[in-house]
Amino acid sequence: MTHLAPKIMMAMLLMTGIVLLPVFSYVVVYLAIVSAMIGFLITLPTSFDQIKNNMFLPVWIGFALLAIAAVTPDKVPADFMVFIYLAPLILMPFVYAFAISLDFRELITIIGIACVLAVSIAAIESVVESVVLDSGRAGSGNNPIHFASIAVVLGCFAPIGLFGTTSTWRAVFLSGPVLGVSVTLLSGSKGPLLAGLIMSAVTLVFVVMWFPSLRRLIVAALVLGSAFLAGLAILGNTSYTRAVDLFGDVIDLAQGQSDLPSSVSERILFYESAFAAFVDKPWTGLGFSRLSEVPALYLQTPKAAELNYEHLHSDLLDFIASSGILGLLSYAAFVFSPLLLVFYARDEQSRRIAMFGGVLIAVGYVVLGLSNAVLGVLPQTMLFALLTGLIASFVAPKTAER
């Protein structure tokens, strides 16, 4: 029973932190955090020996830089709320220590299966909401952009399972990116669509390089995905149309057009005001509590005055406007921390796992964070920590013994 309990808790963590996260985000996210901490505790003292690892040093540096920016004389106590929003990042070393203490050979395959299940459930939910019921943008009760962000990250992460098995059924992992991009379309989410396309391209490169025997299946997945997307276009699904307008918006921006959708024009104002705030307070920023004031304060136009949101709809903008250069360095330390795991790899297999997982997580969150808040939003922040911690467990020295 003592050996079974940690595996049961890992199953709980994967179920709540991955499988059910897209459709029940704000219910299961707390269960996932609790599962990770209980898993860490029940694998003591082994997990405690593992947690003392400098793989997560960039995360602690990121928090330290934010702390320096937050204690300057012009800041107020409310500025420390940023640490509450980013607190799930602390989960990384605990997930890593728990996972590596299990020494469970099949874990990476199970993670891939969990991701496929998660994005499949999200895709079914999207089809029901947006196509069958025709109720508009799919979101499963969540913000459609947040719903799509979680689904596309998990979908594109699913091929990580290829590293754990050589069975013919492993082709199912290739469905993840196709399903993830489909969810972004049915949710009418442009930012997640862009992230999904870029992450899918990255996945395609890695799979072609490292799994050449799957090339025919890759072509099949692309054909099926294209057929599904063509079906949505023929049906004239409104969410699909809204999402693919992304490409027209990019062209209009490049041509300097002024007649842009409100979602695009608002984000342009966010960028203009955030960079103005950065120039005004370049070192430590205005403070997290004043982000809602930035557009009206620096643009002083009627339209800007209406943009009274809690954040600037971009991780990059939130960090530079609230904490200046220190915020920019902190953001880089957080979001690129998965990339650094490759330097801790002990063999070729773990190096590939670290490169695949690290690049996908970092690229995905950077692109998602260009047009919406991701780090600091509870489910997405927990997911970032969970996936990074799990990848780290396959990179550590113990990996060579598996």
Helices and strands as residue ranges (DSSP letters): H 4-14, I 15-19, H 25-42, H 46-51, G 54-56, H 57-70, G 77-80, H 81-86, G 87-90, H 91-102, H 107-126, I 127-132, H 144-157, G 158-164, G 168-174, H 175-186, H 190-210, G 212-214, H 215-235, H 238-254, H 262-280, G 288-293, H 294-299, H 302-306, H 315-335, G 337-344, H 348-371, H 378-395, G 397-401
